[in-house]
Amino acid sequence: MIEYLVPAIAAFLAGILNSIAGGGTFLTFPALVYAGIPPVAANATSAVAVFPGYLGAVAGFRRELAALDRTTLVRLVILSLVGGLLGALLLLVSSNAFFSLIVPFLLLAATACFAFQEKIQRWTSSSRFAVKPYGASGSVLVAVYGGYFNGGLGIVLLALYSLWGMENLNAMNGLKNAVSFVISAISVLTFAIAGVVHWPVAVLMMVAAIAGGYAGAGLARRLSRRTVRSIVIVIGLGMSLVFFARLLN
């Protein structure tokens, strides 16, 4: 019973967080590990659970996406597919022991990116570090990260787009959601073919996450985004400490 109840509750809460400020992975992945699913399979199942949320996000920014250069968008989709596939394959060849070793660092890095999101965006927008617009290397590297571990992907993408010189936040968010959808789609497909997804739990979590997203829309009107961000940061730090403690035991 616990292997379904805990992930379902986590997915519902993750849906709320994602609809307001993001950071749902900080709940879904640890909940799956707590429920007894091995780390690699837990990460794959978590990716499936949060995947439907990207569909709504892409639909919400369809106007901004339509305004982007079609050739550039196609190029980014191809690069994201390549990187996302590589990241997913890297996860599949990672042992549970190795993934357990690096998970605390990934969670902590994602939490830091989330906590300092505004500073990162300000730094990247004012940086003199020259990056060729829509450069292949940055797109592929970020996609590899997203295919391997989804936490904090959106923040990393926004930082990358700032380095490219993009300034329109709505356009950046639209592109971020589209690229996140592509990366997640190819990684989820790869995990499904490899047979590492725990489907009964994943389907239950998808339903719970959608319900949480709907509930979050109403909650967003009562809670400030800053309050929710603070909650996410505390959760991220807490989960990082829990997984570091697991390493020491």
Stockholm file with secondary structure:
# STOCKHOLM 1.0

chainA/1-249         MIEYLVPAIAAFLAGILNSIAGGGTFLTFPALVYAGIPPVAANATSAVAVFPGYLGAVAGFRRELAALDRTTLVRLVILSLVGGLLGALLLLVSSNAFFSLIVPFLLLAATACFAFQEKIQRWTSSSRFAVKPYGASGSVLVAVYGGYFNGGLGIVLLALYSLWGMENLNAMNGLKNAVSFVISAISVLTFAIAGVVHWPVAVLMMVAAIAGGYAGAGLARRLSRRTVRSIVIVIGLGMSLVFFARLLN
#=GR chainA/1-249 SS CHHHHHHHHHHHHHHHHHHHTCCTHHHHHHHHHHTTCCHHHHHHHHHHHHTHHHHHHHHHTHHHHHTSCHHHHHHHHHHHHHHHHHHHHHHHHSCHHHHHHHHHHHHHHHHHHHHTHHHHHHHHHHCCCCCCTTCHHHHHHHHHHHHHCCTTHHHHHHHHHHHTTCCCHHHHHHHHHHHHHHHHHHHHHHHHHHTCCCHHHHHHHHHHHHHHHHHHHHHTTTSCHHHHHHHHHHHHHHHHHHHHHHHHC
#=GC SS_cons         CHHHHHHHHHHHHHHHHHHHTCCTHHHHHHHHHHTTCCHHHHHHHHHHHHTHHHHHHHHHTHHHHHTSCHHHHHHHHHHHHHHHHHHHHHHHHSCHHHHHHHHHHHHHHHHHHHHTHHHHHHHHHHCCCCCCTTCHHHHHHHHHHHHHCCTTHHHHHHHHHHHTTCCCHHHHHHHHHHHHHHHHHHHHHHHHHHTCCCHHHHHHHHHHHHHHHHHHHHHTTTSCHHHHHHHHHHHHHHHHHHHHHHHHC
//
